Amino acid sequence: KQEVTQIPAALSVPEGENLVLNCSFTDSAIYNLQWFRQDPGKGLTSLLLIQSSQREQTSGRLNASLDKSSGRSTLYIAASQPGDSATYLCAVPGSSNTGKLIFGQGTTLQVKP
Amino acid sequence: EAGVAQSPRYKIIEKRQSVAFWCNPISGHATLYWYQQILGQGPKLLIQFQNNGVVDDSQLPKDRFSAERLKGVDSTLKIQPAKLEDSAVYLCASSLEGRVQYFGPGTRLTVT
């Protein structure tokens, strides 16, 4: 059974700092991994999707890496801004391959001005 | 392009009452998902539809939860009777042929 874990659960950093969020998964037989952002009271917004054949995916100040063999992914945020404050969730497809996503519990990030 | 619409946005009910949530997916999206997100946790899939057929409802508490998507477009999720532990955000998502999922804003349910 696939399980997804995110560490840390919460993170507070001063503005301008570079930071890394971690995601680990127990079953390495995944075909992609996705990072989402969730603002308070809002739904989820997809940030990056990494296919299993890729090792990295970049969008602006965000860079996500994937190491299937070790069951790990990281989300790197460069030059953090107060607007980056949100909860970040990683998710992988369920083993049934129906499109169902298995989510981690999320990392809540606060960037202080 | 309009996103996934959900209503109501907030609902407060007493335990043992019933409640229903509505979702209108992105036009043309055949796959529709209902997720439950308890505070401090990631979303958990309750039920997945492909058009008006159920693909996965393995984690749906069928003694109290039901969902339908009669015409393969809109969907409703019902809880009857509600328990305190049902307090959560209920997220609806849709996708085109099982690809990237687009999420609605969610319905925050509080059961007192």
Interface residues (C-beta under 8 A of the other chain):
Chain A: V4 Q6 A9 Q34 F36 G41 K42 G43 L44 T45 S46 L49 L89 A91 G94 S96 T98 G99 K100 L101 F103 G104 Q105 G106
Chain B: V4 T31 Y33 G40 Q41 G42 P43 K44 L45 Q48 V55 D56 L91 A93 S95 G98 R99 V100 Q101 Y102 F103 G104 P105 G106 R108
